[in-house]
Amino acid sequence: RWLQRPTSPWALLALGGLLPLVEPRVAGSIGYQLSVVGMAGLLASGMLLRRLPPVAVPPWASRIGREMLATVIASAVTAPIIAWHFGRLSLAAPLTNLTAAPLFALAQPALFLSLVIAPIEPVARLIADGTGVLLAAIGRVGDAGAAIPGAAIDVIPSTATAVLSAGMAVALLVTCASRYWIRPALVGSAAVATAVWWPIVRPTSGRLEVHLLDVGQGDAIALRTPRARWIVMDAGNAWRAGDAGQRVVVPYVSRRGGEVAALILSHPHTDHVGGAATLVRRLRVGMVLDGGFVHTSDAYAATIAQARERRVPWRLARAGDSFVIDDVRLTVLAPDSARAASARDANEASVILLAEYRGVRVLLTGDAEREDEERLLQRYPGRLDADILKVGHHGSSTSSSARFLDAVRPRVALVSVGAGNLYGHPSDAVLQALAQRGAQVRRTDDDGTVVVSTDGTVLRVTTDEGQWVSRIGSRRP
């Protein structure tokens, strides 16, 4: 402007948007993403306002209307980012943004001024500290908005719906900024409609997928059926500030889409059911299958309460029970009624499940220990072989006896274990025994989340480091 040359706010936004060229890691920061996209929404709303015909209203009403339109558009274009990172959307955001705008108008220039005069540290610090009152007031506005009933909704998008929602946001920006708005408006409407219908029309894979989720020192394993539904066994640990259901399991399942046809609780120890209540509360669950061992853990009680509140059917798992979900046959091998009643510890009453799809067998053992492995060997002689084994009790030496591993002969052995855990899991002896029997061992502390998929002819193991493929027809070890 000093040179009397044309200027554009979009050019200034572009300069700020080029920051990742200097510091690439900034691109993954939600602060950077919201700043760029939110500012684009504000600029686009300004262009839209200039095209709208004037309305005969008092100046104060016109000002409020302009501010409300700007914050609604900014909230809409940033919604996909917020939903992806936080799994929630605030319906009160336009109102709280409008209320906090005067506070931002005072705080922002004061903070910039403190940066400009930073060499004069006492004065700069005084100005910066003085904005603390304004920032605290902004926080109070946010708290008040969050306290409104129904102010926020849980929305965890799948990858496909996130991409479609991002397309909607781009189309909205173009619609607001362009004189020729009909075509981008139609594109945005189509993106929204597709995102809404995607969970119904999404393609199915025709494969069974076994997802061993990295939940630290705990268990969470999710089978995805050929029709893109989920059978979840356990949901990780819980701690004072949250649980693995909220942090890992629910976002993981939701982003890939599909309802939870069954939630299976192997036993009520918190490192297995800590996130189960969150899963029942936030996802659509068809039924809960439970071994029925009486336990007083808070996480287990919370899961029961959530299932009752949402009227989710609750079934006891007993040896011999069998049912089919989307061509995947599930057979309960343990516990039987006598074992569930006489067990001294919840591990002794773990639900042991066999999943079968097109001849591929997946054995899920919870925290079953050697005594229960012996019971299985006696009850199912010659019928325990499996292509995929979820190793019992996090690879502890109290499980995975030599006789049991000889009977199972797994191609892939999955160990759910936390890095540097205090229990010494997994046991070196167990890992060596698995390797001696030709099993491909994958563990969450080293590999992160592990995915094994099969169409009945091939096993494909995927980790962050790559893939390993085995043909089912090849000779078993």
C-alpha positions, 0 to 999 in steps of 0.5 A, a space after each residue: 500500500 505504501 507503494 500504491 500497488 494493488 494488494 490482495 488479502 489472498 496473497 497475504 494468506 498465501 504467504 502465510 500458507 507457504 510456511 511449511 516450505 521453511 518448516 515442513 513439520 508445521 503442515 501437520 499442526 492443527 494450529 496451522 491447518 485451522 489458521 489457514 483454512 479459517 482465514 480462508 473462510 473469513 476472506 471468502 465470507 467477506 467477498 460474499 458479503 460484498 456481493 449481497 444486496 444491502 438490507 434496510 436494517 439498523 447498523 448494529 443489526 447489520 454488523 451482527 449479521 455480517 459477523 455471524 455469516 463470517 463465523 458460520 462459514 469459517 466454522 463450516 470450512 474448518 469442520 472437517 479438520 476438527 472432526 478428524 483431529 478431535 472426533 467432535 463438532 461444536 454446534 455452538 461454535 458460531 455463537 461462541 466465536 461471535 461472542 469472543 470476537 471483541 476479545 480477540 480484537 483486543 488480544 491479537 494486536 496487543 500480542 503482536 505489539 509485544 512481539 514488535 517491541 520484544 527487545 524492550 523485554 520489560 515492556 513487552 512482557 507487561 503487554 503480553 501478560 496483560 492479555 492474560 485477562 482477555 485470554 481467560 475471558 475467551 476460555 470462559 466463553 468457550 466453557 459456557 458454549 460447551 455447557 449448552 446441552 447438545 452443544 457438541 456431537 461425536 463425529 468421527 469420519 472415515 477416510 472417505 467421508 473426510 476427503 468428501 467433507 474436505 471437498 465440500 469445504 473447498 467448494 464452499 470457499 469457491 462458492 463464496 468467493 466466485 461470482 459464478 457460484 452455481 457450479 461449485 455449489 452443486 459440487 459441494 452439495 454432491 460431496 455432502 450427499 455422498 458423505 452422508 450416503 457413503 456408510 450405506 453404499 461403501 464397497 466391501 472387500 471380500 476379505 477377513 481382516 484381523 486388526 491387532 490395535 496398538 493400545 499399549 499394555 492391554 488387548 484390543 483386537 478387531 476383526 473386520 468382516 467381508 461386509 465391512 462390519 466389525 467384531 471387536 474383542 476387548 478395548 484396551 486399558 483405562 487411566 485417570 484421564 481417559 481410556 484406549 477406547 476413546 484414544 485408539 479403538 473408537 477413532 480407528 474403527 470409525 475412520 474405516 467405517 462400519 458398525 460393530 456387530 459384536 463386542 466380545 469381552 474376554 474377561 473383566 480386567 481393566 487392561 482388556 475392558 478399559 475402553 469398552 464403555 466408551 466403545 458402547 457409548 460412541 458406536 453402534 454395537 449389535 451385541 456384547 458377549 461376555 464370559 460372565 466372571 463376576 468382577 468389581 472393576 469400574 471399567 467393567 461396571 461402566 460397560 454394563 451400565 452403558 449397555 443397559 442404557 443403550 439397550 445393547 443385548 448382553 449374552 454369556 459366552 459358553 463353550 460350544 456356542 457358535 454363530 455366524 456374522 457376515 460369513 465369519 463363523 465364531 465358535 466359543 471354545 471356553 469357558 464352560 459353565 463349571 470353569 466360569 463358576 470355579 475360576 479364582 482369577 478372571 484370567 482363568 475364565 477368559 473367553 477363547 474364540 475361534 473365528 473361521 473364514 474360507 478355511 482360515 482359522 483365527 484363535 483368540 485366547 484373551 489372557 488364558 494360561 497354561 491350565 486352560 490351554 490343557 483343558 482345550 487340548 483335552 476337549 478339542 484334540 486335533 482341532 486347535 490348529 489355526 493360521 493366526 494366533 493371538 498369543 495368550 496373556 501378552 506373551 507371558 511365560 504363564 501361557 503358550 505351553 509347548 504342547 499348546 503351540 504344537 497343536 495350534 501351529 500358527 503361521 502368524 502369532 500376534 502379541 499385544 504388549 506395551 513398550 517397556 512394560 513392568 511385567 517383562 512381557 513378552 517372554 523370550 522363551 515364548 517368542 523363541 518357541 513360536 519362532 522354532 515352530 515357524 510362526 511369523 511373530 508380530 508385536 505391537 510394541 515393535 510393529 505398532 498396529 498389525 493388520 492380517 487380511 485374507 481372502 482364503 488363499 493368501 495371508 497378508 500381514 501389514 505393519 508400518 514397515 511393510 508387508 509379508 505374504 503367505 499362501 494358505 496352500 503352502 506347506 504348514 510348518 
